[in-house]
């Protein structure tokens, strides 16, 4: 995208890179990917009918000055463990601010109150989701909802990369999330929100969000105390 912006030619995009990685020539390098996947993910879910009513594409999302946009998604416990517990994560891309909770399942009775808690806490104007069945009642989330195309999670890259960060730092894929108290998860979000980021000029998400009025100052919790939750 940066090369296109600067009119650099020739260019190579992600599709070409992954096509090469999944070929016989590139497979030895797949071990360096976060996913370590050596072939394209099966599109087995792409044919499912979208059941979300009044679904609006993220391409029609307004972008007025000072609007606060967010991205939301779930990360789950493996189905084979027979546990429905999952994590709900919402990210404000502009400041990388993370908010969310560990929830017992992804039913409407659970998702709606969990999302309402976030939207009552943060002044969000929009939130972009995928086409999961858990988002059917998006009109009750307390924020204008927009949606990615089918099978296109990269269209909400900030929440995807933030889930990857949580996976690398705290809960690798395969973790039974029913063993993670929500208090522990909140301490983990606290640590990440106070992590200094190069993309924010070596400020934390908390500091950047304070400066932009996305959050109000809260009593400081020491990192030692946050770590103690673990």
Number of C-alpha atoms within 10 A of each C-alpha: 10 7 12 12 7 8 10 9 8 7 10 11 10 9 9 10 11 16 12 14 20 17 12 9 9 14 16 12 13 16 11 9 10 9 10 11 14 18 13 10 7 7 8 8 9 12 9 8 9 13 12 16 11 12 17 16 14 19 11 9 16 11 11 7 6 9 12 18 20 24 24 22 24 22 18 21 19 16 11 7 10 9 15 17 21 21 22 21 22 26 25 23 18 15 22 23 24 23 21 21 22 23 21 15 19 20 14 16 10 13 22 19 14 17 23 15 16 19 19 12 13 16 15 18 17 22 26 25 25 23 22 15 13 18 24 17 15 22 14 16 20 19 21 16 24 21 25 19 16 15 14 13 16 13 18 22 13 19 26 19 13 19 22 18 14 17 15 12 11 13 16 12 15 13 15 19 22 17 8 16 14 16 13 17 22 18 19 20 19 21 18 21 22 16 15 16 15 9 10 14 9 12 17 22 24 22 20 20 20 15 13 13 13 17 16 13 11 7 6 6 11 11 13 9 10 18 13 10 13 13
